[in-house]
Amino acid sequence: MRHDGFTVELHSAAPPDAVFGAFADPAVRRRWFRMPGREVSYDHDFTVNGGENASSVFTVEGAAPERLAYASRYLDIVSGSRIVYTYTARVDGEVRWASLVTVELRPDADGTHLRWTEQAAFLTPSSRPEHDLPHLRGATRLRLNGLAAALRPDGDR
């Protein structure tokens, strides 16, 4: 097992309440929170002790399909300013990593500064364990790029 962490930051022209709403509103969240592959299921309860469950089947040519699953639980929600949650990521039924995530939202002169801090415990390394953290950080950046697009006036529809 290996522990690691990272922080990713994002600036949005949207106010903190709108950025917070993009986490809380299931319709908006579905525009930016996506799992790769064919989606099988999705459920979201944005309350303390609620959580999110999503699964998909990811297929790459020349390889067996992977069953992906994500399950989270919200630990702390402060409207407009903070979200703290844990989640596990499974591949073919095996927990690959578990994480603690803190999302902080701060107003600034032009909108919102978002700071995403994630602490991960990699329980089952991939075949290239040196890529596990960069992969997770990159996937988080892609999700936050999707969040930014969902917050634009055209809404990335």
CYANA upper distance limits for C-alpha pairs under 8 A (distance plus 0.5 A):
  1 MET  CA    121 ALA  CA      7.27
  1 MET  CA    122 PHE  CA      6.07
  1 MET  CA    123 LEU  CA      5.31
  1 MET  CA    124 THR  CA      7.41
  1 MET  CA    125 PRO  CA      8.26
  2 ARG  CA    121 ALA  CA      6.21
  2 ARG  CA    122 PHE  CA      5.66
  2 ARG  CA    123 LEU  CA      7.37
  3 HIS  CA    119 GLN  CA      7.87
  3 HIS  CA    120 ALA  CA      6.20
  3 HIS  CA    121 ALA  CA      4.97
  3 HIS  CA    122 PHE  CA      6.71
  4 ASP  CA    119 GLN  CA      6.43
  4 ASP  CA    120 ALA  CA      5.86
  4 ASP  CA    121 ALA  CA      7.05
  4 ASP  CA    122 PHE  CA      8.39
  4 ASP  CA    133 LEU  CA      7.82
  5 GLY  CA    117 THR  CA      7.91
  5 GLY  CA    118 GLU  CA      5.92
  5 GLY  CA    119 GLN  CA      4.75
  5 GLY  CA    120 ALA  CA      6.21
  5 GLY  CA    133 LEU  CA      8.33
  6 PHE  CA    117 THR  CA      6.40
  6 PHE  CA    118 GLU  CA      6.06
  6 PHE  CA    119 GLN  CA      7.28
  6 PHE  CA    137 ARG  CA      7.54
  7 THR  CA    115 ARG  CA      7.40
  7 THR  CA    116 TRP  CA      5.96
  7 THR  CA    117 THR  CA      4.83
  7 THR  CA    118 GLU  CA      6.84
  8 VAL  CA    115 ARG  CA      6.53
  8 VAL  CA    116 TRP  CA      5.68
  8 VAL  CA    117 THR  CA      7.09
  8 VAL  CA    137 ARG  CA      8.30
  8 VAL  CA    140 THR  CA      8.36
  8 VAL  CA    141 ARG  CA      7.52
  9 GLU  CA    113 HIS  CA      7.74
  9 GLU  CA    114 LEU  CA      6.04
  9 GLU  CA    115 ARG  CA      5.03
  9 GLU  CA    116 TRP  CA      6.60
 10 LEU  CA    113 HIS  CA      6.50
 10 LEU  CA    114 LEU  CA      5.56
 10 LEU  CA    115 ARG  CA      7.10
 10 LEU  CA    144 LEU  CA      7.78
 11 HIS  CA    111 GLY  CA      7.93
 11 HIS  CA    112 THR  CA      6.31
 11 HIS  CA    113 HIS  CA      5.22
 11 HIS  CA    114 LEU  CA      6.66
 12 SER  CA     19 VAL  CA      8.36
 12 SER  CA    110 ASP  CA      8.31
 12 SER  CA    111 GLY  CA      6.20
 12 SER  CA    112 THR  CA      5.67
 12 SER  CA    113 HIS  CA      7.01
 12 SER  CA    114 LEU  CA      8.21
 12 SER  CA    148 ALA  CA      6.99
 12 SER  CA    151 LEU  CA      8.29
 13 ALA  CA    110 ASP  CA      6.12
 13 ALA  CA    111 GLY  CA      4.75
 13 ALA  CA    112 THR  CA      6.80
 14 ALA  CA     18 ALA  CA      6.53
 14 ALA  CA     19 VAL  CA      6.97
 14 ALA  CA    110 ASP  CA      8.48
 14 ALA  CA    111 GLY  CA      5.49
 14 ALA  CA    112 THR  CA      6.73
 14 ALA  CA    151 LEU  CA      7.14
 14 ALA  CA    152 ARG  CA      8.26
 15 PRO  CA     19 VAL  CA      7.00
 15 PRO  CA    107 PRO  CA      7.31
 15 PRO  CA    111 GLY  CA      5.21
 15 PRO  CA    112 THR  CA      6.00
 16 PRO  CA     20 PHE  CA      6.48
 16 PRO  CA     80 GLY  CA      5.93
 16 PRO  CA     81 SER  CA      7.45
 16 PRO  CA    105 LEU  CA      6.63
 16 PRO  CA    106 ARG  CA      7.18
 16 PRO  CA    107 PRO  CA      6.49
 16 PRO  CA    111 GLY  CA      7.45
 16 PRO  CA    112 THR  CA      5.85
 17 ASP  CA     21 GLY  CA      6.47
 17 ASP  CA     79 SER  CA      8.05
 17 ASP  CA     80 GLY  CA      5.27
 18 ALA  CA     22 ALA  CA      6.84
 18 ALA  CA    151 LEU  CA      8.05
 19 VAL  CA     23 PHE  CA      7.51
 19 VAL  CA     80 GLY  CA      8.14
 19 VAL  CA    105 LEU  CA      8.40
 19 VAL  CA    112 THR  CA      8.08
 19 VAL  CA    151 LEU  CA      7.63
 20 PHE  CA     24 ALA  CA      6.92
 20 PHE  CA     79 SER  CA      7.48
 20 PHE  CA     80 GLY  CA      5.71
 20 PHE  CA     81 SER  CA      7.75
 20 PHE  CA    105 LEU  CA      8.19
 21 GLY  CA     25 ASP  CA      6.07
 21 GLY  CA     28 VAL  CA      8.33
 21 GLY  CA     80 GLY  CA      8.39
 22 ALA  CA     26 PRO  CA      8.38
 22 ALA  CA     28 VAL  CA      5.82
 22 ALA  CA     29 ARG  CA      5.88
 22 ALA  CA    147 LEU  CA      7.83
 22 ALA  CA    150 ALA  CA      8.24
 22 ALA  CA    151 LEU  CA      7.93
 23 PHE  CA     28 VAL  CA      7.99
 23 PHE  CA     29 ARG  CA      6.02
 24 ALA  CA     29 ARG  CA      7.55
 24 ALA  CA     46 PHE  CA      6.23
 25 ASP  CA     29 ARG  CA      6.48
 26 PRO  CA     30 ARG  CA      6.51
 26 PRO  CA     44 HIS  CA      7.28
 27 ALA  CA     31 ARG  CA      7.40
 28 VAL  CA     32 TRP  CA      7.71
 28 VAL  CA    150 ALA  CA      7.44
 29 ARG  CA     33 PHE  CA      6.18
 29 ARG  CA    147 LEU  CA      8.43
 30 ARG  CA     34 ARG  CA      7.20
 31 ARG  CA    146 GLY  CA      7.88
 31 ARG  CA    147 LEU  CA      8.25
 31 ARG  CA    150 ALA  CA      6.81
 31 ARG  CA    156 ASP  CA      7.90
 31 ARG  CA    157 ARG  CA      7.97
 32 TRP  CA    143 ARG  CA      6.63
 32 TRP  CA    144 LEU  CA      8.15
 32 TRP  CA    146 GLY  CA      5.07
 32 TRP  CA    147 LEU  CA      5.60
 32 TRP  CA    149 ALA  CA      8.32
 32 TRP  CA    150 ALA  CA      6.89
 33 PHE  CA    143 ARG  CA      6.68
 33 PHE  CA    146 GLY  CA      7.94
 33 PHE  CA    147 LEU  CA      8.24
 34 ARG  CA    143 ARG  CA      8.05
 35 MET  CA     39 GLU  CA      7.70
 35 MET  CA     54 ALA  CA      8.11
 35 MET  CA     55 SER  CA      7.82
 35 MET  CA     56 SER  CA      7.14
 36 PRO  CA     56 SER  CA      7.49
 36 PRO  CA     57 VAL  CA      8.23
 36 PRO  CA     58 PHE  CA      6.58
 37 GLY  CA     56 SER  CA      6.34
 37 GLY  CA     57 VAL  CA      5.81
 37 GLY  CA     58 PHE  CA      4.57
 37 GLY  CA     59 THR  CA      6.98
 38 ARG  CA     56 SER  CA      5.80
 38 ARG  CA     57 VAL  CA      5.75
 38 ARG  CA     58 PHE  CA      6.87
 39 GLU  CA     54 ALA  CA      8.42
 39 GLU  CA     55 SER  CA      6.70
 39 GLU  CA     56 SER  CA      4.74
 39 GLU  CA     57 VAL  CA      7.09
 40 VAL  CA     54 ALA  CA      8.16
 40 VAL  CA     55 SER  CA      6.06
 40 VAL  CA     56 SER  CA      5.40
 40 VAL  CA     57 VAL  CA      7.63
 41 SER  CA     53 ASN  CA      8.17
 41 SER  CA     54 ALA  CA      5.96
 41 SER  CA     55 SER  CA      5.88
 41 SER  CA     56 SER  CA      7.47
 42 TYR  CA     52 GLU  CA      7.97
 42 TYR  CA     53 ASN  CA      6.15
 42 TYR  CA     54 ALA  CA      4.84
 42 TYR  CA     55 SER  CA      7.20
 43 ASP  CA     52 GLU  CA      6.06
 43 ASP  CA     53 ASN  CA      5.72
 43 ASP  CA     54 ALA  CA      6.97
 44 HIS  CA     50 GLY  CA      8.30
 44 HIS  CA     51 GLY  CA      6.38
 44 HIS  CA     52 GLU  CA      4.79
 44 HIS  CA     53 ASN  CA      7.05
 45 ASP  CA     50 GLY  CA      5.52
 45 ASP  CA     51 GLY  CA      5.61
 45 ASP  CA     52 GLU  CA      6.66
 46 PHE  CA     50 GLY  CA      6.39
 46 PHE  CA     51 GLY  CA      6.63
 46 PHE  CA     52 GLU  CA      8.23
 46 PHE  CA     74 TYR  CA      7.82
 47 THR  CA     51 GLY  CA      7.61
 47 THR  CA     74 TYR  CA      7.07
 47 THR  CA     77 ILE  CA      7.83
 48 VAL  CA     73 ARG  CA      8.15
 48 VAL  CA     74 TYR  CA      5.48
 48 VAL  CA     75 LEU  CA      5.95
 48 VAL  CA     76 ASP  CA      6.33
 48 VAL  CA     77 ILE  CA      6.91
 49 ASN  CA     73 ARG  CA      6.28
 49 ASN  CA     74 TYR  CA      5.74
 49 ASN  CA     75 LEU  CA      6.52
 50 GLY  CA     73 ARG  CA      6.12
 50 GLY  CA     74 TYR  CA      6.22
 51 GLY  CA     71 ALA  CA      7.72
 51 GLY  CA     72 SER  CA      5.46
 51 GLY  CA     73 ARG  CA      4.65
 51 GLY  CA     74 TYR  CA      6.01
 52 GLU  CA     70 TYR  CA      8.15
 52 GLU  CA     71 ALA  CA      6.20
 52 GLU  CA     72 SER  CA      5.61
 52 GLU  CA     73 ARG  CA      7.28
 53 ASN  CA     69 ALA  CA      7.93
 53 ASN  CA     70 TYR  CA      6.09
 53 ASN  CA     71 ALA  CA      4.99
 53 ASN  CA     72 SER  CA      7.00
 54 ALA  CA     69 ALA  CA      6.28
 54 ALA  CA     70 TYR  CA      5.68
 54 ALA  CA     71 ALA  CA      7.13
 55 SER  CA     67 ARG  CA      7.80
 55 SER  CA     68 LEU  CA      5.90
 55 SER  CA     69 ALA  CA      4.74
 55 SER  CA     70 TYR  CA      6.69
 56 SER  CA     67 ARG  CA      6.51
 56 SER  CA     68 LEU  CA      5.74
 56 SER  CA     69 ALA  CA      7.12
 57 VAL  CA     65 PRO  CA      6.86
 57 VAL  CA     66 GLU  CA      6.10
 57 VAL  CA     67 ARG  CA      5.14
 57 VAL  CA     68 LEU  CA      6.48
 58 PHE  CA     65 PRO  CA      6.03
 58 PHE  CA     66 GLU  CA      5.61
 58 PHE  CA     67 ARG  CA      6.93
 58 PHE  CA     68 LEU  CA      7.53
 59 THR  CA     63 ALA  CA      7.67
 59 THR  CA     64 ALA  CA      7.35
 59 THR  CA     65 PRO  CA      4.97
 59 THR  CA     66 GLU  CA      6.94
 60 VAL  CA     64 ALA  CA      7.86
 60 VAL  CA     65 PRO  CA      7.34
 66 GLU  CA     91 VAL  CA      6.90
 66 GLU  CA     92 ASP  CA      6.38
 67 ARG  CA     90 ARG  CA      8.40
 67 ARG  CA     91 VAL  CA      6.12
 67 ARG  CA     92 ASP  CA      5.25
 67 ARG  CA     93 GLY  CA      7.76
 68 LEU  CA     89 ALA  CA      7.90
 68 LEU  CA     90 ARG  CA      6.21
 68 LEU  CA     91 VAL  CA      5.30
 68 LEU  CA     92 ASP  CA      6.88
 68 LEU  CA     93 GLY  CA      8.30
 69 ALA  CA     89 ALA  CA      6.34
 69 ALA  CA     90 ARG  CA      5.49
 69 ALA  CA     91 VAL  CA      7.07
 69 ALA  CA     93 GLY  CA      8.22
 70 TYR  CA     87 TYR  CA      7.40
 70 TYR  CA     88 THR  CA      6.32
 70 TYR  CA     89 ALA  CA      5.33
 70 TYR  CA     90 ARG  CA      6.96
 71 ALA  CA     87 TYR  CA      5.88
 71 ALA  CA     88 THR  CA      6.00
 71 ALA  CA     89 ALA  CA      7.40
 72 SER  CA     85 TYR  CA      7.21
 72 SER  CA     86 THR  CA      5.95
 72 SER  CA     87 TYR  CA      4.47
 72 SER  CA     88 THR  CA      7.05
 73 ARG  CA     85 TYR  CA      6.05
 73 ARG  CA     86 THR  CA      5.98
 73 ARG  CA     87 TYR  CA      6.90
 74 TYR  CA     83 ILE  CA      7.99
 74 TYR  CA     84 VAL  CA      6.61
 74 TYR  CA     85 TYR  CA      4.78
 74 TYR  CA     86 THR  CA      7.14
 75 LEU  CA     83 ILE  CA      8.35
 75 LEU  CA     84 VAL  CA      6.01
 75 LEU  CA     85 TYR  CA      5.61
 75 LEU  CA     86 THR  CA      7.88
 76 ASP  CA     82 ARG  CA      8.05
 76 ASP  CA     83 ILE  CA      6.26
 76 ASP  CA     84 VAL  CA      5.48
 76 ASP  CA     85 TYR  CA      7.40
 77 ILE  CA     82 ARG  CA      6.31
 77 ILE  CA     83 ILE  CA      5.14
 77 ILE  CA     84 VAL  CA      6.96
 78 VAL  CA     82 ARG  CA      5.47
 78 VAL  CA     83 ILE  CA      6.91
 80 GLY  CA    105 LEU  CA      7.28
 81 SER  CA    104 GLU  CA      6.26
 81 SER  CA    105 LEU  CA      5.07
 81 SER  CA    106 ARG  CA      6.92
 82 ARG  CA    102 THR  CA      7.70
 82 ARG  CA    103 VAL  CA      6.09
 82 ARG  CA    104 GLU  CA      5.18
 82 ARG  CA    105 LEU  CA      6.56
 83 ILE  CA    101 VAL  CA      8.50
 83 ILE  CA    102 THR  CA      6.36
 83 ILE  CA    103 VAL  CA      5.59
 83 ILE  CA    104 GLU  CA      7.24
 84 VAL  CA    100 LEU  CA      7.92
 84 VAL  CA    101 VAL  CA      6.16
 84 VAL  CA    102 THR  CA      5.00
 84 VAL  CA    103 VAL  CA      6.83
 85 TYR  CA    100 LEU  CA      6.41
 85 TYR  CA    101 VAL  CA      5.88
 85 TYR  CA    102 THR  CA      7.22
 86 THR  CA     98 ALA  CA      7.77
 86 THR  CA     99 SER  CA      5.98
 86 THR  CA    100 LEU  CA      4.96
 86 THR  CA    101 VAL  CA      6.58
 87 TYR  CA     98 ALA  CA      6.18
 87 TYR  CA     99 SER  CA      5.92
 87 TYR  CA    100 LEU  CA      7.27
 88 THR  CA     95 VAL  CA      7.09
 88 THR  CA     96 ARG  CA      8.11
 88 THR  CA     97 TRP  CA      6.35
 88 THR  CA     98 ALA  CA      4.83
 88 THR  CA     99 SER  CA      6.94
 89 ALA  CA     95 VAL  CA      6.28
 89 ALA  CA     96 ARG  CA      6.28
 89 ALA  CA     97 TRP  CA      6.06
 89 ALA  CA     98 ALA  CA      6.94
 90 ARG  CA     94 GLU  CA      5.59
 90 ARG  CA     95 VAL  CA      4.78
 90 ARG  CA     96 ARG  CA      5.93
 90 ARG  CA     97 TRP  CA      7.86
 91 VAL  CA     95 VAL  CA      7.10
 91 VAL  CA     96 ARG  CA      7.05
 94 GLU  CA    124 THR  CA      8.24
 95 VAL  CA    123 LEU  CA      7.27
 95 VAL  CA    124 THR  CA      7.23
 96 ARG  CA    122 PHE  CA      6.52
 96 ARG  CA    123 LEU  CA      5.91
 96 ARG  CA    124 THR  CA      5.15
 96 ARG  CA    125 PRO  CA      7.04
 96 ARG  CA    126 SER  CA      8.29
 97 TRP  CA    120 ALA  CA      7.02
 97 TRP  CA    121 ALA  CA      5.98
 97 TRP  CA    122 PHE  CA      4.81
 97 TRP  CA    123 LEU  CA      5.76
 97 TRP  CA    124 THR  CA      7.30
 98 ALA  CA    120 ALA  CA      6.19
 98 ALA  CA    121 ALA  CA      5.86
 98 ALA  CA    122 PHE  CA      7.19
 98 ALA  CA    123 LEU  CA      7.99
 99 SER  CA    118 GLU  CA      6.97
 99 SER  CA    119 GLN  CA      5.94
 99 SER  CA    120 ALA  CA      4.76
 99 SER  CA    121 ALA  CA      6.77
100 LEU  CA    118 GLU  CA      6.21
100 LEU  CA    119 GLN  CA      5.76
100 LEU  CA    120 ALA  CA      7.07
101 VAL  CA    116 TRP  CA      7.48
101 VAL  CA    117 THR  CA      6.19
101 VAL  CA    118 GLU  CA      4.98
101 VAL  CA    119 GLN  CA      7.05
102 THR  CA    115 ARG  CA      8.45
102 THR  CA    116 TRP  CA      6.34
102 THR  CA    117 THR  CA      5.75
102 THR  CA    118 GLU  CA      7.05
103 VAL  CA    114 LEU  CA      7.40
103 VAL  CA    115 ARG  CA      6.25
103 VAL  CA    116 TRP  CA      5.11
103 VAL  CA    117 THR  CA      7.04
104 GLU  CA    114 LEU  CA      6.17
104 GLU  CA    115 ARG  CA      5.62
104 GLU  CA    116 TRP  CA      7.04
105 LEU  CA    112 THR  CA      6.95
105 LEU  CA    113 HIS  CA      6.30
105 LEU  CA    114 LEU  CA      5.23
105 LEU  CA    115 ARG  CA      7.12
106 ARG  CA    112 THR  CA      6.09
106 ARG  CA    113 HIS  CA      5.65
106 ARG  CA    114 LEU  CA      7.04
107 PRO  CA    111 GLY  CA      6.36
107 PRO  CA    112 THR  CA      5.06
107 PRO  CA    113 HIS  CA      6.70
108 ASP  CA    112 THR  CA      5.96
108 ASP  CA    113 HIS  CA      6.93
122 PHE  CA    132 ASP  CA      8.49
125 PRO  CA    129 PRO  CA      5.68
125 PRO  CA    132 ASP  CA      7.68
126 SER  CA    132 ASP  CA      7.27
128 ARG  CA    132 ASP  CA      7.64
130 GLU  CA    134 PRO  CA      8.37
131 HIS  CA    135 HIS  CA      6.32
132 ASP  CA    136 LEU  CA      6.74
133 LEU  CA    137 ARG  CA      6.57
134 PRO  CA    138 GLY  CA      6.41
135 HIS  CA    139 ALA  CA      6.57
136 LEU  CA    140 THR  CA      6.69
137 ARG  CA    141 ARG  CA      6.75
138 GLY  CA    142 LEU  CA      6.73
139 ALA  CA    143 ARG  CA      6.75
140 THR  CA    144 LEU  CA      6.70
141 ARG  CA    145 ASN  CA      6.62
142 LEU  CA    146 GLY  CA      6.78
143 ARG  CA    147 LEU  CA      6.72
144 LEU  CA    148 ALA  CA      6.66
145 ASN  CA    149 ALA  CA      6.82
146 GLY  CA    150 ALA  CA      6.65
147 LEU  CA    151 LEU  CA      6.77
148 ALA  CA    152 ARG  CA      7.05
149 ALA  CA    155 GLY  CA      6.86
149 ALA  CA    156 ASP  CA      5.93
150 ALA  CA    154 ASP  CA      8.36
150 ALA  CA    155 GLY  CA      5.02
150 ALA  CA    156 ASP  CA      5.56
150 ALA  CA    157 ARG  CA      8.18
151 LEU  CA    155 GLY  CA      6.20
151 LEU  CA    156 ASP  CA      8.37
152 ARG  CA    156 ASP  CA      7.61
